[in-house]
């Protein structure tokens, strides 16, 4: 084992003192030791893949990214300039202009959204058969069916039927029309046959509810909510050294029991149950708005329909989100278990401006304070931007404010070649430094709201995982607000704290 430098040990020793100086930390000895109840009230397919297994035609869920190559001309369909113009077929290789994002209308009918957010459709103002991508709102002329060659082994050969009942065909590199009447065999010289490639997929709440549709989704989701997290789970949490849960929710919970389609009513009752169980077993609750209307990061865990970030672009969207926060705070403010409300999870810096986020955080903070003077208000740092203290001018002036940061030793390339010891050293060096940068006198409290005992290190066994988890508990436990492991349950074992504890990979 490597010996730690004097400088590093000094940083570890100084950190607790600095953290105790943070604004709003009335009880400096209390720290949140929480676990996220991820994959429950907000679906994530990588955590619960079986939830998606029964969806008919589940290759074509919302947000699936498709590319189409003409087998006759060996050229890809392309929304010229990324949208706003013609559909052409003159590219030898495929990139963003040649990628079409699915909006699922039914099991067999779809819209295709392009890079600039227009939809592929018929030129109804022209000859009615030329293909264009100009409409910002999809309608009948922007609706298509994908007909697969059922005889091909990989089902990659397809035809695309337009709303006029005819198939798309490539007439030349600059002209694609919907006027092919034939069908039959999928031959290489057929201008209506394309090789389809799926380049990306989303599996979130929008995909699972819209995928099952209004007749099946209510039954599937309510059974999932009823069985995935139960009272025993909160008892287990309380018996294993933890004192809180962070519960991700989606914005539509405020419209329960009749949320807008495709969402399903019933998640609010499940959240009510969680509060009752938390109170019974002495646990604190952090409500985390994980999915905001329009999606704040374009990822499936924010219930993005197609990967675009459309949250925070209008005042009405921001006010809609504030109303969700006010609804949740008002509902649970009198519960002895409500400890904090997180205004939004992981807004992405490439699509969410600091100006919009600051405007929202001010309004969201005030919404919480209308109903509680003691509940902490958690503000998540933006991802994909380089200034970890950019929220300090706002948060430092707000009593009971908390900055949420997420520390994973997994997603960045630099972790790919790290050994076991390299990873442990990284926690005791770089993560201590990260926390020091966020810890200032009279500043907001600091919360490591997500972390996990998983890494890219090869050949690690139980003892190595125990050392890695101990290092993170040691360091993140000094954060002035505390930490929360991601997550309680997951089919990927090391991401499941329940599995880690029961199998001796994690101890507090």
Secondary structure, DSSP 8 states (H G I E B T S, - for coil): -----HHHHHHHHHHHHHHHTSTT-SSTT--EEEEE-TTTSS-BTTT-GGGGTT-TTTTS-TT-EEEEEETTT--EEEEGGGSSEEEEEEESS--STT-EEEEESSSSEEEEE-TTS-EEEE-TTTTS-BEEEEESS--GGG-EEEEE-TTSSS--EEEEE-TTS-EEEEEETTEEEEEE---SS--TT-TT-EEEEEEE---BHHHHHHHHHHHHHHHHHHHHHHHHS-HHHHHHHHTTT--EEEEEEEGGGGGTTS-STT--TTHHHHHHHHHHHHHHTT-EEEEEEEE-TT-SSSSGGGT-SSS---TTSSHHHHHHHHHHHHHHHHHHTT-TTEEEEES-S--BTTTS-HHHHHHHHHHHHHHHHTT-SSSEEEEE--BS-S-TTTTHHHHTTSTTEEEEEE--SSSSGGGTT--HHHHHHHIIIIIHHHHHHH--TT--EEEEEEE-S--S-TT--HHHHHHHHHHHHHHHTTSSSEEEES-S--SSGGG-HHHHHHTTS---
